[in-house]
Amino acid sequence: MKHSSIIGFIFCAINSLLTAFILVSSSNDGPFYDSTAYTECRAEPEKPLYSGGMLKDEEASVSGGDTLRSVGARYTPAYILHNLTQNTIYCFSIWVKIDGGSTSAARVRAKLRSDNATLNCVGSVSAKEGCWSFLKGGFLLDSPSQLSILFFETSNDDGKTQLEVASASLQPFTQEQWKNNQDYFINTARKRAVTIHVARESGESVEGAVVNVEQISKDFPIGSAISKTILGNIPYQEWFLKRFDATVFENELKWYATEPHQGKLNYTFADQMMNFVRANRIIARGHNIFWEDPKYTPDWVRNLTGEDLRSAVNQRIRSLMTRYRGEFLHWDVSNEMLHFDFYETRLGKNASYGFFAAARELDSLATLFLNDFNVVETCSDERSTVDEYIARVRELERYEGGGVWMDGVGLEGHFTRPNVALMRANLDKLATLEIPVWLTEIDISSTLDHRTQAIYLEQVLREGFSHPSVKGIILWTALHPNGCYQMCLTDDKFRNLPAGDVVDQKLLEWTTGEVKAKTDDHGTFSFLGFLGEYRVSIVYEGKTVNSSFSLSRDPETKHVRLRI
């Protein structure tokens, strides 16, 4: 075997992977992002990430000096930070322990006060007395700050709670370094090396055969919500189908839509939308079976109590899931239960467990989800911290009645301004559950102009696509005559808005482009492709062979052997 052939083979197969690794690991381009996360309280803290980064060998300040006095003594310990730079992404982590006070558990929030701004939450953790809990987050500043204070606030603080900290770390990333890290994770989690072998019937390798490869479907679904407005609207359907292979019905499956009056079921629009999904081979999420927010519960249901409510609930889940058994990839069984508790208040704490158990029995092949907001969008919402979400999942899994088989967690993702360091840190924590994570309702606030929406949307999409625990993304962008919930991708003439352009760019970027080459002197051709389904054709001496193959996630090279 010639040395040049060996080198060429290796280069073709893993060039992109090596390039990404070099980009994030070389000393000139900064550190490799550390995805380590812990969600269980520990007897002793672990070592700091990045060996502490900017906080290496730094001790927290606990004195009452003038600088700290401006923050407030109850927020010490604190870290004094000098010369933070603009648009740098800072990843922060620390171990905390609470002692004393009137509570055995408390939420600890990290806050940052800079020269020009106060960030109310750059990371949080649900801490317990007597053991160490891991807080992970981060921040970005719009302007440089010569002097900043990173400090902590404890919920339920009666003035007696003592906070200890250890293994603090603050690691800066430039925008380019952050992107390089994302590209590395994309190359390792979303792609796989392929080698195509071409041989004659006799087994002899064929050099110079023309290889054409085309990706025909993607392993990673990216879709958009739809509503009944797509029915009969051919331009809308064409615009949608040109882009998306996944969807969710915005409102048409919700209880208030299917049974606005007791006993009078109406699945007309949902059925028609399901026909559209079937006809176009789209995967769809079922959203939702129960919504814990009383505001979105049918009026007649709100007036029920006791066994009457229990009977109505049972009829609802059985009617919905028997009608659409096997049709939906997912079901959001309980929607926004971190924020609201309509059913659990009236039917008991085990109500959600009962919902999941019934859903599992009625549609055993569907993936069952919790779904909630403000888990990755912020850490300022005390009802939906990442630790609260994880605790709720584990509570359902450990339920004394035998536990519920939890399949996945949904993150709505209604962002105003994303904090990408915090978003990634919270995804790191959710990854410890070892179940699929979906971004289920992504949009950017309508309080921002279209250009800003597009900039922030790209940040969110890249964070989601580059995190290995995320298995799919749905945009909350169903189009109505008066616009969309918060963010539209197109105007009413189906001309892309800036956010739509971003989506199109990402869809193109995250698809294996046309691959055309000739086999080398060993009859092989190698490339790195996005996961999914492929068609391949081989042309040699007037003969053509067509075949197909799949790329699933695996560190090993996929070998496709063809004879001509």
Steps between C-alpha positions, in 0.01 A plus 500: 500500500638842404558750780324771295188283478496441873533868572232586247260247648539631852477860391178450309332302774572711803633832378206701633514322835871564542463859392234564763709330767806708411294819505381449856805332650796704378653742747454786254125450471396456861359227717277207423153551651447279806153342496539350847195545722376358829145491631537297819610647832847375598693460822797686353531740207671389180801681355425825315437491128783645288717482815311812610569710190510867601422400859789259537639527852250781574317495832155647538491834676307495827613828649281803542711732288351794315466308175306215653303727727344653189359157416387407847662284763233233471621428145852406599705299418574675174767523232651827383565489126722740311502602134219291356477552125210575269330213309712236669306193613588418861421150631461489877473205737533449875407259777281638780381376837249653738503463879285639777182698449145373519501292183679184391495604133527829315545634153834672452520752219823645361476867400739741336536873552727674248586864431191546286253223573367247749425149378243355737584138428806349334443156649303330774481177696265333745730452798453276803630535851812305584611398150650666192294597193631597157403835348579552131421798279663799338455844350594749229546875542398765244777730614835453673513520879806593700350382827224240541366304794377144471290423804224272626145529624326230701124451493304459824780686674416583859839660557637188666580294192872463445633440149828323432658488155779293346662413165395820326578537130461782248612420146484757218433409135522736208214483251727314258607251767137435592408439137797266458380298795150484354642381169697229676189370677305514173767297323513239775129477592322573170738346243667171424789394278404286198716290268348373178672196348449412132608163362438277201300179532835323535588714804764707323502867609377751244696822459340800333135410557281812528323515836193719551356528852181684597349542846125434476398537866648628823544326833454830688146638454455875462143613459238765562163511666199517271140597559174448315597796281715264292193301391413579139774763485719366218765776509542447876521124456761531226707743706483268802575175317802650325665540840366280777468132578348538848211689655265544793140620500499839669161483673277250321563204733462692824202408712331838459513446122381138482229518769397860564170373644471188709431189295510685166824381339629672190814366333423649158802727467736257673392220266552716193843607622590138567404421140744769386770349721440148369484604135835675522682250725562753777574399857281674757501562873174467694442820697350473753290258704469707819595861568543578866424869447132556591488791256522252212274236653144484361252699707286198569800302626592776746157459659542128562622346825573158645382198307334713233837655414676164516244351262538788256879468510483128429262554209725772358815293492326191369314688225808688379752218512285225356405725210863579416675188627827455312469832314714729713868459571464669841228597744538795734311326778525776757557854381657766725465306824796687649298821486144381558322220686133503402463120488739413780324743736162339430593137439803462725875497455486169318279641224790550259623149562153374408506702176832349394395147594179530298683650200753217509220243501307665215795573267797292606720607207469875550774694680350666809612849598474765763509845342571838661641849451776708658724200561770605252377849421596641840579401857299783653175302505506320834223262398683350205869475576686217332541330838125518566433342162747218561358442848147477357605244242672290763202532732275349234752226430520411870129519573408242764242341274782368283620814327433620148717434200600854408605530136598861449495861612367788293648848524266759354768760436307829486803729509545871524876530505675162525786445744685232304735406785206446735302314233788259439564455872136409561504259207809341656303441819197363317731261314565321831145362477614300195167546321423696181473877523300697244470873447127502441374857448793716396441866427638845583291770664297732278624791712815485283531607137526241224879531459563450870260207507705339224831554679372347821325217319825394338667492842227276641496267200877455510496426873225244456644329194850481644399350835506117482205457740262696275321270256276742311383861465150633433440869430186662642428684176155397379375768263165674549337788309607735780853360531650245740514444875826695536717447192418434136733349241311646203255775419149436371636481143748227605799722459757414763553732792854513649419214739386291203828568324687376806297179504566441130872558552515253789299237313743525208808511723390192696437285193767303315536677170540322170788256523663402171845346459695211353625194685874486570745224410350285777149543367391721787366847564449649848311800635341634820121520478215618719299219656202383299401305189698505174477394137817405321567428133815358344584552131783310333561403139141569402352304787301650790425354841256666740476431872422665831636509854432652840728698726423467871713633781808286551868584549599235248521564126201376299614266220277468193608227257368498144570274202485603136 
